Amino acid sequence: MKTLKILTTVASIFAASALLAQDASPASDDDRDNLRIGIKGGVNYANLYDTKGQSFAASSLWGPVFGGYLSVPIGTYLGIQPEVLYSGKGYSGQGTSIFGPYSYTDRLNFLDTPLMLQFKPIPHLYLLGGPEYSYLLSHTYTFNQGVTSSTTEQQFNNDNIRKNVFGLIFGLDIDMGHLTLGGRIAWDLQDNNGDGTSTLPRYKNIWGQLTLGLHI
């Protein structure tokens, strides 16, 4: 299953990162009590789950992610980390109609704003989780069938896809001096159906994320 593949891939990244964290730097460099502000960038590996209304086979897509974050300590072991990210998601699909085989790609660009609780069990390892609010900025839908194809780029005010989506996000950060390696897994709690007239399949987004950050 596509969702299981995403979860397995991200879990492998988390496990490898956790091993690196144990040897990242000595305890004397512990900065868990410090306020940090930073920028980050990387990739999403996105797909769908909980699809309804149409039969189609979805494949994962890579998308960019970049933005900024703030790490606010609440003592040594706890903290809060809000982020503001431009986040590319989406999926590709294929099927067959009376006109023959077809394929399509839907790329969705969101402004993601997760608000995560930090748990810092050891220096340089930050476990994170919490709610995420996503705002749809735009999407590009490409359809191909036989010798015909069409591409339409629509802003959010020209379609019926849900623009405001709430979800959950969990992950970890590995602190390496002024660099931070981050891994996340996130999913929507609401589907894409806005006012009920969207012609696209009903679905919820799920994505894994790998980033490299620079902080002060």
Secondary structure, DSSP 4 states (H G I P E B T S, - for coil): -HHHHHHHHHHHHHHHHHHHHHTSS-GGG--TTS-EEEEEEEEEEEEEEEEESS--EEE-EEEEEEEEEEEEESSSSEEEEEEEEEEEEEEEEEEEETTEEEEEEEEEEEEEEEEEEEEEEETTEEEEEEEEEEEEEEEEEEEEETTEEEEEEEEGGGS-B-SEEEEEEEEEEEEETTEEEEEEEEEESS-SBSSS---SPEEEEEEEEEEEEEE-
